[in-house]
Amino acid sequence: MTHTTDPAFEADGTDEQVTGGRRRRAKGSEHTKAERVTDAEHSGTATARRGKGVHRRKFLGGMAGVGLGAVAAGGASFALLTDANGNKAGAATNTATLSIPDLLEGTTSDSTTTFTLEAKTGTAEVLSGVSSTTAGYNQSFLGPTMKWTQGNTNVLNITNSLGEDTTVHFHGAHVPAKMDGGPQVAFSDGDTWSPTFTVKDDAMTLWYHPHALGTTAKQAVHGLAGMIIVEADDDTSSALPSTYGTDDIPLIFQCLAVDSSGDIKYDLSGYLTSGLSYPLLVNGTNVDDTTLTFTATKTRTRFRLLNASPSDIITIQRSDGGTMTQIATDQGYLASAADVTEIRLVAGARAEMVMDLSDDVTLQAVVTTGWVRGGSGTYDFLAVTASGSDTPDDLPSSLRTIDRYDTSDFTARTITLGQSGTKMLINGSAGTSMSSMAMISTTVGSKEIWTITNSTQLEHSFHLHDVPYQLVSINGEDPTGVELGWYDTYEVVGGGTIKIAMEFTDFSDDTYMYMLHCHLLQHEDEGMMASLMVTDS
């Protein structure tokens, strides 16, 4: 791993978003440098800067070489400096083989597949040589990959052995609200929850993680996360690499906050502790001083990318500046494959890409702080050795048909992301309990266009449960390229606005609700979550 940082300050004071090589400025963000340091997370101050290949925006804390000012939280003021040792690492001193998460083999009978999971505690090395208390599904840290088959029925028997309430949310899945794993279905230690549903999703990469009120960040950062691969019988899937662990490779990224004793932090008070490190983990392995290695035995290799970090942003690129071929966003295949030089993932987001490997390639992860403090820098995290001798067929010219919505007769709503002290708000309410949440009510068959307005100067990652959405505009600009795909999680920069369109299909319930929230997990736990009730028309 080579970790570099660029301590240069942003000179022009603008708020820009890097998406597929284009930079997006939020309208109304023409702040002077002095103005930019007057607001920050929880009334603190921070200074924006630019790093190689990263998002240029104001109000970032915890960047290498940039000091944080006094941060007010809960009535107390904290004078902070960034942890240079935690944010800087030298050239890689070790190599290790990329660890591939186990594939959970379900039991299938008459098109019904039963999976068994146990959420439990354990220990793992998050910092090299230091033992941390962790959690995982069926293991000490992280969880196995599940493969779901479109059209099959899934039964998941999930036992809670954590010592506290939990849920398991199937992030990005189109399932009934009662099976979605939201806060209403939290279950106690010792209990088993058994959601049952038909897989209606197209081929895509999903993931699973906790979603109980107030404990999502705590449980997820300690390791409760795993990937889901949805398989479908379609021509595109048949033409793409699909042998798990050979030419179909999961990459789960986590940028965490850890003290020298190995204690993993998850909330504001924890992140304000002095002496923290912000290790980057890939499939559970710390790559701060280790370059992972993978030998590609097939010329064309598919990588499934998941940013399971609580708040930080991960951008994937090649060290040689070459292109990768992106084939999917959160919610499945693009209309056609797109050659890109970087893939930017906010917290909770996924993407898929393939590379035709005639030469060795090193992949880099650029980490950008998304919250009050966090990781920063560029990591050479994976050295891929090209050893395939096969000649793959050309990729299909069309991966899927994506009909763009005509939103002229869609129902319009405005969703405002706000802040009051240490509470985070949606439409003026802090969703720290089911009764205090703002609620959006809609009906099956409704077609809607939402304007998601970020009234704060903080980074947010907007996630909608139940159905996918299309991007209609990003800070006033039309989407292009990979932005024309389907999403369930997307970035809303400080002072920015996105417009999204969706159609509510299949599932209704007058008791159980879906959620819409910021996927910066600390923001979710601090109240930036609302409920979505979908009833019969």
C-alpha positions as CSV (number, residue, x, y, z in Angstrom):
1,M,0.0,0.0,0.0
2,T,1.2,3.5,-0.8
3,H,-0.7,6.2,1.0
4,T,-0.3,9.8,-0.1
5,T,-2.0,13.0,0.9
6,D,-2.3,16.4,-0.7
7,P,-2.4,19.1,2.0
8,A,-3.1,21.9,-0.4
9,F,-6.0,24.1,0.6
10,E,-8.8,24.8,-1.8
11,A,-8.3,28.3,-3.1
12,D,-11.5,29.1,-4.8
13,G,-14.0,28.3,-2.1
14,T,-16.4,26.3,-4.3
15,D,-18.3,23.1,-3.5
16,E,-17.8,20.6,-6.3
17,Q,-18.7,17.0,-6.8
18,V,-16.6,14.6,-8.9
19,T,-18.8,12.2,-10.8
20,G,-17.3,10.1,-13.6
21,G,-14.7,12.7,-14.2
22,R,-17.1,15.7,-14.1
23,R,-17.1,18.2,-11.2
24,R,-20.4,19.4,-9.9
25,R,-20.7,22.6,-7.9
26,A,-23.7,23.1,-5.7
27,K,-25.6,26.2,-6.6
28,G,-25.3,29.0,-4.0
29,S,-22.0,27.7,-2.8
30,E,-19.9,30.7,-3.8
31,H,-18.4,31.1,-0.3
32,T,-15.2,32.9,0.5
33,K,-12.6,31.0,2.3
34,A,-13.4,32.9,5.5
35,E,-17.1,32.1,5.2
36,R,-16.3,28.4,4.7
37,V,-14.8,28.0,8.1
38,T,-17.7,29.5,10.0
39,D,-19.8,26.4,9.8
40,A,-19.0,22.8,10.4
41,E,-20.3,19.5,11.8
42,H,-22.1,20.1,15.2
43,S,-21.1,23.8,15.2
44,G,-17.4,23.1,14.8
45,T,-15.0,24.4,12.3
46,A,-13.0,22.8,9.6
47,T,-11.1,23.6,6.5
48,A,-11.6,22.2,3.0
49,R,-8.8,21.0,0.9
50,R,-8.3,19.1,-2.2
51,G,-6.8,15.6,-2.5
52,K,-5.9,13.6,-5.6
53,G,-9.0,12.3,-7.2
54,V,-11.2,13.3,-4.4
55,H,-14.3,15.4,-3.8
56,R,-13.6,19.1,-3.3
57,R,-15.9,20.5,-0.8
58,K,-16.1,22.7,2.3
59,F,-16.4,21.8,5.9
60,L,-14.3,18.7,6.1
61,G,-12.7,17.7,9.4
62,G,-9.9,15.2,10.1
63,M,-8.0,15.7,6.9
64,A,-4.2,15.0,7.1
65,G,-2.3,18.1,7.8
66,V,-5.4,20.3,8.4
67,G,-6.4,21.3,11.9
68,L,-9.9,21.1,13.3
69,G,-11.0,24.0,15.4
70,A,-13.1,23.8,18.5
71,V,-16.1,21.4,18.0
72,A,-19.1,22.1,20.2
73,A,-21.1,19.0,21.1
74,G,-23.6,18.4,23.9
75,G,-22.6,21.7,25.5
76,A,-18.9,20.8,25.7
77,S,-16.2,22.2,23.5
78,F,-13.4,20.0,22.2
79,A,-10.1,21.6,20.9
80,L,-9.0,19.1,18.3
81,L,-6.0,18.5,16.1
82,T,-5.9,15.9,13.3
83,D,-4.1,12.7,14.0
84,A,-1.3,12.8,11.5
85,N,-0.1,9.4,12.5
86,G,-3.5,7.9,11.9
87,N,-3.9,9.6,8.5
88,K,-0.5,8.9,7.1
89,A,1.2,5.7,6.3
90,G,4.4,4.9,4.6
91,A,5.0,2.7,1.6
92,A,3.6,-0.8,2.0
93,T,5.8,-3.1,4.1
94,N,3.7,-6.2,3.7
95,T,1.7,-8.1,1.2
96,A,-1.1,-10.5,1.8
97,T,-3.5,-12.5,-0.4
98,L,-6.9,-10.9,-0.8
99,S,-9.3,-12.6,1.5
100,I,-12.6,-13.6,-0.3
101,P,-15.7,-13.7,2.0
102,D,-17.1,-17.2,2.4
103,L,-20.1,-17.9,0.2
104,L,-23.1,-18.9,2.4
105,E,-24.6,-22.0,1.0
106,G,-28.4,-22.0,1.5
107,T,-30.5,-25.1,1.4
108,T,-32.8,-25.1,-1.7
109,S,-36.0,-27.1,-2.0
110,D,-38.8,-26.4,-4.6
111,S,-37.4,-22.9,-5.4
112,T,-37.2,-22.0,-1.7
113,T,-33.7,-21.3,-0.3
114,T,-33.1,-21.2,3.4
115,F,-30.2,-19.3,4.8
116,T,-29.0,-19.4,8.4
117,L,-27.2,-16.5,10.0
118,E,-26.1,-15.7,13.6
119,A,-25.2,-12.2,14.6
120,K,-22.5,-12.6,17.3
121,T,-19.6,-10.9,19.0
122,G,-15.9,-11.8,18.6
123,T,-12.4,-10.4,18.2
124,A,-10.4,-9.4,15.2
125,E,-7.3,-7.3,14.3
126,V,-8.5,-4.0,12.9
127,L,-5.2,-2.4,13.7
128,S,-2.3,-4.7,13.0
129,G,-1.2,-6.6,16.1
130,V,-4.0,-5.1,18.2
131,S,-7.1,-7.1,19.2
132,S,-10.5,-5.4,18.9
133,T,-13.9,-6.4,20.1
134,T,-15.9,-7.0,17.0
135,A,-19.1,-8.6,15.7
136,G,-20.0,-10.5,12.6
137,Y,-22.5,-12.9,11.0
138,N,-21.5,-16.5,11.5
139,Q,-18.0,-15.3,12.3
140,S,-16.0,-12.8,14.3
141,F,-16.0,-10.0,11.8
142,L,-18.1,-9.2,8.7
143,G,-20.3,-11.9,7.2
144,P,-20.5,-14.4,4.4
145,T,-21.8,-13.5,0.9
146,M,-25.3,-14.6,0.1
147,K,-26.4,-15.4,-3.4
148,W,-30.1,-14.9,-4.1
149,T,-31.8,-16.1,-7.2
150,Q,-34.4,-13.9,-8.9
151,G,-37.8,-15.6,-8.7
152,N,-36.9,-17.9,-5.8
153,T,-38.3,-17.6,-2.3
154,N,-35.9,-16.8,0.5
155,V,-36.2,-17.8,4.1
156,L,-33.6,-16.3,6.4
157,N,-33.3,-17.7,9.9
158,I,-31.3,-15.0,11.8
159,T,-30.4,-15.5,15.4
160,N,-29.4,-12.6,17.6
161,S,-26.4,-13.4,19.9
162,L,-25.2,-9.9,20.4
163,G,-26.6,-9.2,23.9
164,E,-28.7,-6.3,22.6
165,D,-31.5,-5.7,20.1
166,T,-30.7,-5.7,16.4
167,T,-32.2,-5.9,13.0
168,V,-30.9,-7.1,9.6
169,H,-31.7,-4.8,6.7
170,F,-31.4,-6.0,3.1
171,H,-30.0,-2.8,1.7
172,G,-31.3,-2.1,-1.8
173,A,-33.7,-5.1,-1.9
174,H,-37.3,-4.8,-3.1
175,V,-39.1,-6.7,-0.4
176,P,-42.2,-6.2,1.8
177,A,-41.9,-3.6,4.5
178,K,-42.3,-6.2,7.2
179,M,-39.3,-8.1,5.8
180,D,-37.1,-5.1,5.1
181,G,-35.3,-5.2,8.5
182,G,-36.2,-1.7,9.6
183,P,-36.4,-0.5,13.2
184,Q,-40.0,-1.8,13.7
185,V,-38.8,-5.4,13.5
186,A,-35.9,-5.2,15.9
187,F,-35.5,-8.5,17.8
188,S,-33.9,-9.3,21.1
189,D,-30.9,-11.2,22.1
190,G,-31.6,-14.9,21.9
191,D,-34.4,-14.5,19.5
192,T,-34.5,-15.6,15.8
193,W,-36.1,-13.6,13.1
194,S,-37.2,-15.4,9.9
195,P,-38.2,-13.1,7.1
196,T,-39.6,-14.8,4.0
197,F,-40.0,-13.2,0.6
198,T,-39.7,-13.8,-3.1
199,V,-36.7,-12.3,-4.8
200,K,-38.0,-9.7,-7.2
201,D,-34.7,-7.8,-7.8
202,D,-32.8,-7.9,-11.1
203,A,-29.2,-9.0,-11.1
204,M,-27.3,-6.6,-8.8
205,T,-25.1,-6.2,-5.8
206,L,-26.9,-5.6,-2.4
207,W,-25.7,-5.8,1.1
208,Y,-27.0,-6.5,4.6
209,H,-26.4,-4.7,7.9
210,P,-28.2,-3.7,11.2
211,H,-30.9,-1.0,11.2
212,A,-32.2,-0.7,14.8
213,L,-32.8,2.8,16.2
214,G,-29.7,4.5,17.6
215,T,-27.4,1.5,17.3
216,T,-26.8,1.1,13.5
217,A,-23.4,2.8,13.5
218,K,-22.2,1.0,16.6
219,Q,-23.2,-2.5,15.3
220,A,-22.1,-1.9,11.7
221,V,-18.6,-0.5,12.4
222,H,-17.9,-3.4,14.7
223,G,-18.4,-5.7,11.7
224,L,-22.0,-6.5,11.1
225,A,-22.0,-6.3,7.3
226,G,-22.0,-8.6,4.3
227,M,-22.6,-8.7,0.6
228,I,-25.6,-10.1,-1.4
229,I,-25.3,-11.1,-5.0
230,V,-28.6,-11.4,-6.9
231,E,-28.4,-13.7,-9.8
232,A,-30.8,-13.6,-12.8
233,D,-31.3,-15.7,-15.9
234,D,-30.7,-13.0,-18.5
235,D,-28.4,-12.7,-21.5
236,T,-26.2,-10.0,-19.9
237,S,-25.5,-12.0,-16.8
238,S,-24.6,-15.0,-18.9
239,A,-22.1,-12.9,-20.8
240,L,-20.3,-11.6,-17.7
241,P,-17.9,-13.2,-15.3
242,S,-19.8,-15.0,-12.6
243,T,-17.6,-17.6,-10.9
244,Y,-17.4,-16.3,-7.3
245,G,-13.9,-15.8,-6.0
246,T,-12.3,-16.6,-9.4
247,D,-13.5,-13.9,-11.8
248,D,-16.3,-12.4,-9.8
249,I,-14.7,-10.7,-6.8
250,P,-16.3,-8.9,-3.9
251,L,-14.5,-5.9,-2.4
252,I,-15.9,-4.5,0.8
253,F,-14.4,-1.2,2.0
254,Q,-14.5,0.1,5.5
255,C,-12.8,3.2,6.8
256,L,-13.1,3.0,10.6
257,A,-12.0,5.1,13.6
258,V,-9.9,3.1,16.2
259,D,-7.9,4.1,19.2
260,S,-4.5,2.6,20.1
261,S,-6.1,-0.1,22.3
262,G,-8.2,-1.3,19.4
263,D,-11.5,0.2,20.5
264,I,-13.6,1.0,17.5
265,K,-15.5,4.3,17.7
266,Y,-18.9,4.9,16.3
267,D,-20.4,8.2,17.6
268,L,-19.4,11.8,18.0
269,S,-17.8,11.6,21.4
270,G,-15.8,8.6,20.2
271,Y,-14.7,10.3,17.0
272,L,-13.5,13.3,19.1
273,T,-11.2,11.2,21.1
274,S,-7.5,12.1,20.6
275,G,-5.0,9.7,19.2
276,L,-7.3,8.0,16.7
277,S,-6.2,6.0,13.6
278,Y,-8.5,5.7,10.6
279,P,-7.5,2.4,9.0
280,L,-8.9,1.3,5.7
281,L,-10.0,-2.3,5.6
282,V,-10.7,-4.3,2.4
283,N,-12.6,-7.6,3.0
284,G,-11.7,-7.2,6.7
285,T,-7.9,-6.8,6.1
286,N,-6.2,-3.5,7.1
287,V,-4.4,-2.1,4.1
288,D,-2.6,0.7,5.9
289,D,0.7,-1.0,5.5
290,T,-0.3,-4.0,3.4
291,T,-0.9,-4.4,-0.3
292,L,-3.3,-7.2,-1.0
293,T,-2.6,-9.4,-4.0
294,F,-4.9,-11.3,-6.3
295,T,-4.0,-13.5,-9.3
296,A,-6.5,-13.2,-12.1
297,T,-6.7,-16.6,-13.7
298,K,-9.3,-15.2,-16.2
299,T,-8.5,-12.4,-18.6
300,R,-11.8,-10.6,-17.8
301,T,-12.4,-10.1,-14.1
302,R,-15.5,-8.6,-12.4
303,F,-15.2,-6.6,-9.2
304,R,-18.2,-5.8,-7.0
305,L,-17.5,-2.7,-4.9
306,L,-19.2,-1.9,-1.6
307,N,-18.5,1.1,0.6
308,A,-19.5,-0.3,4.0
309,S,-17.9,2.7,5.8
310,P,-20.0,4.5,8.4
311,S,-19.3,7.9,6.8
312,D,-16.2,8.2,4.6
313,I,-16.2,8.3,0.8
314,I,-14.2,5.8,-1.2
315,T,-13.1,6.4,-4.8
316,I,-11.7,3.6,-6.8
317,Q,-9.1,4.2,-9.5
318,R,-6.1,2.6,-11.2
319,S,-2.6,3.7,-10.2
320,D,-1.7,4.0,-13.8
321,G,-4.6,6.3,-14.5
322,G,-6.1,3.8,-16.9
323,T,-9.8,3.0,-17.4
324,M,-12.1,0.5,-15.8
325,T,-15.3,-0.6,-17.4
326,Q,-18.3,0.1,-15.1
327,I,-21.2,-2.2,-15.7
328,A,-23.5,-1.5,-12.8
329,T,-24.6,1.0,-10.2
330,D,-26.4,0.3,-6.9
331,Q,-29.5,-1.1,-8.6
332,G,-28.0,-3.2,-11.3
333,Y,-26.7,-3.0,-14.8
334,L,-26.2,0.2,-16.7
335,A,-27.8,0.6,-20.2
336,S,-24.3,0.0,-21.6
337,A,-20.9,-0.5,-20.3
338,A,-19.0,2.8,-19.6
339,D,-15.2,3.3,-19.5
340,V,-14.4,5.4,-16.4
341,T,-11.2,6.5,-14.7
342,E,-12.8,6.5,-11.2
343,I,-15.8,5.2,-9.3
344,R,-16.9,7.3,-6.4
345,L,-18.9,5.6,-3.6
346,V,-20.5,7.4,-0.8
347,A,-21.3,5.5,2.4
348,G,-23.7,2.6,1.5
349,A,-23.2,2.7,-2.3
350,R,-22.2,-0.1,-4.6
351,A,-20.9,-0.4,-8.2
352,E,-19.6,-3.2,-10.4
353,M,-16.8,-3.0,-13.0
354,V,-14.8,-5.3,-15.2
355,M,-11.3,-5.2,-16.4
356,D,-9.7,-7.1,-19.3
357,L,-6.3,-7.9,-17.9
358,S,-3.5,-8.2,-20.3
359,D,-1.0,-6.6,-17.9
360,D,-0.7,-6.4,-14.1
361,V,-2.8,-3.6,-12.5
362,T,-2.8,-1.9,-9.2
363,L,-6.1,-0.6,-7.8
364,Q,-6.2,2.4,-5.5
365,A,-8.7,3.6,-3.0
366,V,-8.9,7.3,-2.4
367,V,-10.5,8.0,1.1
368,T,-12.2,11.3,1.7
369,T,-13.6,12.3,5.1
370,G,-17.3,12.4,5.0
371,W,-18.0,13.3,8.6
372,V,-16.5,15.4,11.4
373,R,-13.3,13.4,11.3
374,G,-12.2,10.4,9.3
375,G,-9.8,8.9,6.9
376,S,-7.8,10.7,4.1
377,G,-5.4,9.6,1.5
378,T,-4.7,7.3,-1.5
379,Y,-4.0,3.6,-0.9
380,D,-2.6,1.1,-3.4
381,F,-4.8,-1.6,-1.9
382,L,-4.8,-4.4,-4.5
383,A,-2.1,-5.6,-6.8
384,V,-3.7,-7.7,-9.5
385,T,-1.5,-10.2,-11.4
386,A,-2.7,-10.9,-14.9
387,S,-2.3,-14.6,-15.7
388,G,-5.3,-15.5,-17.8
389,S,-4.7,-16.9,-21.3
390,D,-8.3,-16.9,-22.5
391,T,-9.8,-14.4,-25.0
392,P,-13.2,-13.2,-23.8
393,D,-16.0,-12.3,-26.1
394,D,-16.8,-8.6,-26.6
395,L,-19.1,-7.2,-23.9
396,P,-22.7,-6.9,-25.0
397,S,-23.4,-3.6,-26.7
398,S,-26.5,-3.2,-24.5
399,L,-26.6,-4.4,-20.9
400,R,-30.2,-3.6,-20.2
401,T,-33.0,-1.2,-21.3
402,I,-33.5,1.8,-19.0
403,D,-36.5,3.8,-19.9
404,R,-36.1,7.3,-18.5
405,Y,-39.1,8.7,-16.6
406,D,-41.2,11.4,-18.0
407,T,-41.9,13.2,-14.7
408,S,-44.3,15.8,-16.0
409,D,-47.2,14.2,-14.2
410,F,-45.4,12.8,-11.2
411,T,-46.3,13.8,-7.6
412,A,-43.7,16.2,-6.4
413,R,-42.3,16.3,-2.8
414,T,-39.5,18.2,-1.1
415,I,-37.4,16.3,1.4
416,T,-35.2,18.7,3.5
417,L,-32.1,17.4,5.3
418,G,-31.4,19.7,8.2
419,Q,-29.7,20.1,11.5
420,S,-30.4,21.5,15.0
421,G,-27.4,21.4,17.3
422,T,-26.3,17.8,17.5
423,K,-29.6,16.5,16.1
424,M,-29.9,15.7,12.4
425,L,-33.3,16.3,10.8
426,I,-35.5,15.3,7.9
427,N,-38.3,17.8,7.2
428,G,-37.7,19.4,10.6
429,S,-38.0,16.2,12.7
430,A,-35.3,14.2,14.3
431,G,-36.1,10.5,13.7
432,T,-34.6,9.1,16.9
433,S,-37.8,7.2,17.7
434,M,-40.6,5.9,15.4
435,S,-43.1,8.4,16.9
436,S,-40.8,11.4,16.4
437,M,-40.0,10.7,12.7
438,A,-41.5,12.6,9.8
439,M,-43.6,10.3,7.8
440,I,-44.1,10.2,4.0
441,S,-47.3,8.5,3.0
442,T,-47.8,7.2,-0.6
443,T,-49.7,4.4,-2.4
444,V,-48.8,1.5,-4.6
445,G,-48.7,2.7,-8.2
446,S,-47.7,6.2,-7.2
447,K,-45.0,7.9,-9.4
448,E,-43.2,10.6,-7.6
449,I,-40.4,13.1,-8.0
450,W,-38.6,14.2,-4.9
451,T,-36.3,17.2,-4.4
452,I,-33.8,16.3,-1.8
453,T,-32.4,19.6,-0.4
454,N,-29.4,19.7,1.9
455,S,-29.9,22.8,4.1
456,T,-26.7,22.0,6.0
457,Q,-23.2,22.4,4.8
458,L,-22.4,18.8,5.7
459,E,-22.0,15.7,3.5
460,H,-25.1,13.5,3.3
461,S,-25.7,10.1,1.5
462,F,-29.4,9.8,0.7
463,H,-30.8,6.2,0.9
464,L,-34.3,5.2,0.0
465,H,-35.7,1.8,1.0
466,D,-38.2,-0.3,-1.1
467,V,-37.7,0.9,-4.7
468,P,-34.9,2.2,-6.9
469,Y,-34.7,5.8,-8.2
470,Q,-33.5,7.6,-11.2
471,L,-31.5,10.8,-10.9
472,V,-33.3,13.7,-12.5
473,S,-30.9,16.5,-11.7
474,I,-27.8,16.9,-9.5
475,N,-27.3,20.4,-8.2
476,G,-29.3,21.8,-11.1
477,E,-27.5,19.8,-13.8
478,D,-28.8,16.9,-15.9
479,P,-27.3,13.5,-15.2
480,T,-25.0,11.9,-17.7
481,G,-23.1,8.7,-18.2
482,V,-23.3,6.3,-15.3
483,E,-25.6,8.8,-13.5
484,L,-28.3,7.5,-15.8
485,G,-28.4,4.2,-14.1
486,W,-30.6,3.1,-11.2
487,Y,-29.7,4.0,-7.6
488,D,-30.8,3.7,-4.0
489,T,-28.0,5.7,-2.4
490,Y,-26.6,9.0,-3.7
491,E,-24.6,11.9,-2.5
492,V,-26.1,15.3,-1.5
493,V,-23.3,17.8,-1.0
494,G,-23.4,20.6,1.5
495,G,-25.9,23.2,0.3
496,G,-26.7,20.9,-2.7
497,T,-29.9,19.4,-4.1
498,I,-30.7,16.3,-6.1
499,K,-34.0,15.4,-7.7
500,I,-34.9,11.8,-7.9
501,A,-37.9,9.9,-9.5
502,M,-39.3,6.6,-8.5
503,E,-42.4,4.4,-8.8
504,F,-43.9,2.5,-5.8
505,T,-44.7,-1.1,-6.8
506,D,-45.9,-4.4,-5.4
507,F,-45.9,-3.9,-1.7
508,S,-48.3,-2.1,0.7
509,D,-48.7,-2.2,4.4
510,D,-50.7,-0.1,6.9
511,T,-48.5,-1.1,9.9
512,Y,-44.9,-1.6,8.7
513,M,-42.9,1.2,7.2
514,Y,-39.8,1.6,5.0
515,M,-37.2,4.2,5.9
516,L,-35.5,7.1,4.0
517,H,-32.4,8.5,5.6
518,C,-28.8,9.6,5.4
519,H,-26.5,6.7,5.1
520,L,-23.7,8.4,7.1
521,L,-24.6,6.1,9.9
522,Q,-23.9,8.6,12.6
523,H,-26.3,11.1,11.0
524,E,-28.9,8.3,10.9
525,D,-28.5,7.6,14.6
526,E,-28.6,11.3,15.3
527,G,-32.0,11.6,13.7
528,M,-31.7,12.0,9.9
529,M,-34.3,9.4,9.2
530,A,-37.9,9.4,8.2
531,S,-40.5,6.7,7.6
532,L,-42.2,5.8,4.4
533,M,-45.7,4.3,4.6
534,V,-46.9,2.6,1.3
535,T,-50.5,1.6,1.4
536,D,-53.0,0.3,-1.2
537,S,-54.2,2.9,-3.7
